[in-house]
Each structure stands twice: as C-alpha cells, then as structure tokens.
Amino acid sequence: MAEQGGARRRLAGRGLASSRTRFERRAAAARRRPRLVAAVLAVVVLVAVLAVWLGWFSSALTASRVEVRGVPAAASGRVRAVAAVPLGGPLLRVDTAAAAERLLADKAWGRVTVTRALPDTVVISVTPRVAVLAVRNPQGEVDVVDRDGVAFRTVGAPPKDVPLVSSGAAQVTKAGVEAALQALGSLEPSLRDEVSGVSVSTADQVSFTVASKGKERKTVVWGGAGDGPRKAELVKILLPEPGSTIDVSVPSSPVTR
C-alpha cells in the first residue's frame, strides 16, 4: 500500500510540474504577443509612410504619360487635350476626377474613367457617343444626337446614313429619339425612301410626310413610341385612301382626314 501511495504522489508531482510548464509557456507567449503586434503595426505604418512619400513627394512615381483607350489613335490627341492631365509631378497627386469632369463636359463621350497605373501612367478610357439622329433645331442648326437625346456636336450637314429631323424643342428627349427611330425603322424600305419632313414635337410626338402611290404627299401623325409594326401596317393600308392626313397615333382608332 505504501508503494502504491508513493507512486500516486510521484504521478501527481509530474502532473503538477507539467501543468506549471504549460502555464509558464502560455504566460511567456502572452507577454510576447503585444511586442509582436507592435512590431507588425510598426512595419505597416512604415510601409504606409513610404508609399505616401513615394507617391506624393518623391520623383520615383512621376506622372509622365497618358494612355487613351476606347478611341482610334487619330482621336486620342483630342482626348488628351480636353482632359488636360498635368504631367511631370507625383502620380498620386494627379486629380483624376477633375480630368474626367472636363471630358464629360465636352459631351463627345458617353462614359469616361480616369485612373492611375503605376509607375508613371494616367489611363483614360472613353466611350464615344454614337449619332443616331441629326436634329434641325429652332435656330436652324443641325445637332447630332445620340440615343439618350444628348446633342454632342453641331454640324453643317447631317452625317451620312443619319436621319435628319426637325424639332420645336430646344433639345429632343430620349423618348423623342426613340419615337423617331421607331417610326423610320418600322416602315418598309420602299415606303421609308418616300419619307421626308420628319418632325419631333415638344411632347415627343412624331409626324412626317410620305408619298402615296400617285405621288401625292400626305402627312402622317405617328405619335409616340410603341406599336411600331401596327402603325406601319396602318400607314401602308390607309395611304391610298382619300385625305391629306393619316393619324395612327392611336392605332386602335386610326383616322384619315
């Protein structure tokens, strides 16, 4: 019995020593942890300070070139000129937002992004607006308009293959552009070739003149966008009928007068 008791005391002593060792190791690790965290934070701060110094104050990351994407090389010069990106200074000091605002104010581009690319490049990506209508405005000028109704260029004559319309409004809205394109796109090609005098009202209502079979010109009141195929079919049916005006703005109740 005495031997068993001694064995138990020895085992208990070894267990106590093992627990004490584990406790001391954990305590030592806990004491080292703040020092490790402090060291990591110091490295992070040092890297941040170095990055700020390199980007904002040193000549290591100098803005020296502008790369233009989204337009042909021949048009990139205009993009650079309008953006007016200052070169020769620290890259991170380049005001990309201001450059983007200057480009958007020009209205020639629908989407613009200006970013920095290390070590020395300002990247400009633009999406040019596409002309879908040429609008003769109340002042007699011809404005080139995109699908959103944005007039982004004034020209002396409509570009090739861009329909010319007139408007009583200072600016044709997106709904007006949609209505005009739908009217022209819904008519049969042979009939569309006879269309002239397309007009978009301030209420986005479209009208035009078209020649009948006897070459007598009639006014077509198309109305707004919607029911394009039905309206086009009604125009074709009613064109030979008597009257100088065909009104299909409400296709369920077409009128000739």
C-alpha positions in Angstrom: 0.0 0.0 0.0 2.9 2.4 0.9 4.4 1.7 -2.6 1.1 2.5 -4.3 0.8 5.7 -2.4 4.3 6.7 -3.4 3.6 6.0 -7.0 0.5 8.2 -6.9 2.4 11.0 -5.3 5.1 10.8 -8.0 2.5 10.9 -10.8 0.8 13.8 -9.1 4.1 15.6 -8.8 4.8 15.1 -12.5 1.3 16.3 -13.5 1.8 19.4 -11.4 5.1 20.1 -13.0 3.7 19.6 -16.5 0.8 22.0 -15.8 3.2 24.5 -14.4 5.3 24.3 -17.5 2.3 24.7 -19.8 1.2 27.7 -17.8 4.6 29.3 -18.0 4.7 28.8 -21.7 1.3 30.4 -22.2 2.3 33.3 -20.0 5.5 33.8 -22.0 3.5 33.7 -25.2 1.1 36.2 -23.8 4.0 38.5 -22.9 5.5 38.2 -26.4 2.1 38.9 -28.2 2.0 42.7 -27.6 5.5 43.1 -28.8 4.7 41.1 -31.9 1.6 43.2 -32.6 3.6 46.4 -32.0 6.3 45.2 -34.4 3.7 44.4 -37.1 2.0 47.7 -36.7 5.3 49.5 -36.9 6.0 47.7 -40.2 2.6 48.6 -41.6 3.0 52.3 -40.6 6.5 52.3 -42.2 5.2 50.9 -45.4 2.3 53.4 -45.5 4.6 56.3 -44.9 7.0 55.0 -47.6 4.1 54.7 -50.0 2.8 58.2 -49.3 6.3 59.6 -49.7 6.9 57.7 -53.0 3.5 58.7 -54.4 3.2 62.3 -53.2 6.6 63.7 -52.7 9.3 61.8 -54.4 10.2 61.7 -58.1 10.1 57.9 -58.2 6.4 57.7 -59.3 6.2 60.7 -61.6 3.2 61.1 -64.0 4.9 61.1 -67.4 2.4 59.7 -69.9 -1.3 59.5 -70.7 -2.7 56.3 -72.2 -6.0 56.7 -74.1 -8.4 53.7 -74.6 -11.6 53.4 -76.5 -11.0 55.6 -79.5 -8.8 55.3 -82.6 -5.2 56.7 -82.4 -6.2 59.7 -84.5 -8.8 60.8 -81.9 -6.6 60.2 -78.9 -5.0 63.6 -79.2 -8.3 65.4 -78.7 -9.0 63.3 -75.6 -5.6 64.2 -74.1 -6.2 67.9 -74.9 -9.6 68.0 -73.3 -8.5 66.0 -70.3 -5.5 68.3 -69.8 -3.8 65.9 -67.4 -0.8 67.7 -65.7 2.4 65.7 -66.2 5.7 65.9 -64.5 4.5 65.8 -60.9 3.9 62.9 -58.5 1.4 60.4 -60.0 -0.8 60.2 -56.9 -1.3 64.0 -57.0 -3.0 63.9 -60.4 -6.7 64.9 -60.0 -8.4 62.1 -62.0 -11.9 63.3 -61.0 -11.2 66.8 -62.5 -9.9 65.3 -65.7 -13.0 63.1 -66.0 -15.2 66.1 -65.4 -13.5 68.0 -68.2 -14.1 65.2 -70.6 -17.7 64.7 -69.7 -18.4 68.4 -70.1 -17.3 68.1 -73.7 -20.3 65.7 -74.3 -18.5 63.8 -77.1 -18.1 60.8 -74.8 -20.9 59.0 -73.0 -18.7 57.2 -70.4 -15.3 58.3 -69.1 -13.0 56.8 -66.5 -9.6 58.2 -65.5 -7.3 56.0 -63.4 -3.6 55.8 -62.4 -1.4 53.0 -63.4 2.0 52.6 -61.6 4.6 53.6 -62.0 4.0 56.6 -64.3 0.8 56.4 -66.3 -2.6 58.1 -66.3 -5.1 55.8 -68.1 -8.2 57.4 -69.8 -10.9 55.1 -71.1 -13.8 56.7 -73.1 -16.9 55.5 -74.9 -17.7 57.8 -77.8 -21.3 58.8 -78.3 -22.9 57.4 -81.5 -25.0 59.6 -83.7 -28.5 58.2 -84.4 -30.3 61.4 -85.4 -29.5 64.8 -86.8 -31.9 67.4 -85.4 -32.5 70.7 -87.0 -33.2 72.9 -84.0 -35.3 76.1 -83.9 -32.2 78.1 -84.5 -31.7 76.3 -87.8 -28.6 74.5 -86.7 -28.1 70.7 -87.1 -27.3 69.0 -83.8 -26.0 65.4 -83.9 -27.9 63.4 -81.2 -27.3 60.0 -79.5 -29.9 57.5 -78.3 -30.2 59.4 -75.0 -31.1 62.6 -76.7 -27.7 64.2 -75.9 -26.7 66.7 -78.6 -22.9 66.3 -78.7 -21.9 68.0 -81.9 -23.2 70.8 -84.2 -22.6 70.2 -87.9 -23.4 71.9 -91.2 -25.0 68.9 -92.7 -26.2 65.5 -91.4 -23.7 62.7 -91.3 -24.2 60.0 -93.9 -26.9 57.5 -93.0 -28.1 59.6 -90.0 -31.8 60.6 -90.4 -32.5 64.3 -90.3 -35.5 65.5 -88.3 -36.7 68.9 -87.1 -37.8 69.8 -83.6 -39.7 72.6 -81.9 -37.9 71.8 -78.7 -34.6 73.1 -77.6 -33.5 69.5 -77.1 -35.0 66.2 -78.3 -35.6 63.9 -75.3 -34.7 60.2 -75.2 -38.4 59.4 -75.7 -38.5 61.6 -78.8 -35.4 60.0 -80.2 -36.9 56.5 -79.6 -40.2 57.5 -81.3 -38.4 58.9 -84.4 -36.2 55.9 -84.8 -39.1 53.5 -84.3 -41.2 55.3 -86.9 -38.4 55.2 -89.5 -37.4 51.7 -88.6 -40.9 50.2 -88.7 -41.8 51.4 -92.3 -41.0 49.2 -95.2 -37.8 50.3 -97.0 -39.7 51.3 -100.2 -42.0 53.4 -98.2 -39.3 54.8 -95.9 -37.5 56.1 -99.0 -40.5 58.3 -99.7 -40.5 59.8 -96.2 -39.5 63.5 -95.6 -40.1 66.3 -93.2 -39.8 64.1 -90.1 -40.6 66.2 -87.0 -40.5 65.6 -83.3 -42.7 67.8 -81.1 -42.0 69.1 -77.6 -44.4 66.3 -76.4 -42.2 63.6 -78.1 -44.8 63.1 -80.9 -43.5 62.2 -84.4 -45.0 63.2 -87.7 -43.7 63.1 -91.3 -44.8 63.3 -94.9 -44.9 60.4 -97.3 -45.8 60.0 -100.9 -48.8 57.9 -101.8 -48.9 55.8 -105.0 -50.0 58.8 -107.0 -47.0 60.7 -105.5 -49.4 62.9 -103.6 -47.7 63.7 -100.3 -49.6 63.1 -97.2 -48.9 63.9 -93.6 -48.6 61.0 -91.2 -49.2 61.7 -87.5 -47.2 58.8 -85.9 -47.4 59.8 -82.3 -45.0 58.5 -79.6 -43.1 55.3 -79.4 -45.0 52.0 -79.2 -46.9 49.7 -81.5 -44.5 50.4 -84.4 -45.3 47.4 -86.6 -49.1 48.0 -86.2 -48.7 51.7 -87.0 -46.6 51.0 -90.1 -49.1 48.5 -91.4 -51.9 51.1 -90.9 -49.9 53.7 -92.8 -49.5 51.3 -95.7 -53.2 50.4 -95.7 -54.5 54.0 -95.4 -52.1 55.7 -97.8 -54.3 55.1 -100.9 -57.4 56.4 -99.1 -58.7 59.9 -99.6 -57.5 62.7 -97.3 -54.3 64.5 -96.7 -53.6 63.3 -93.2 -53.2 59.8 -91.7 -53.3 59.7 -87.9 -52.1 56.4 -86.4 -51.0 57.9 -83.1 -53.8 55.7 -81.5 -53.5 52.6 -83.6 -56.8 51.2 -82.3 -58.6 54.2 -83.8 -56.7 55.3 -86.9 -58.1 58.4 -88.7 -57.8 59.8 -92.2 -58.9 63.4 -92.9 
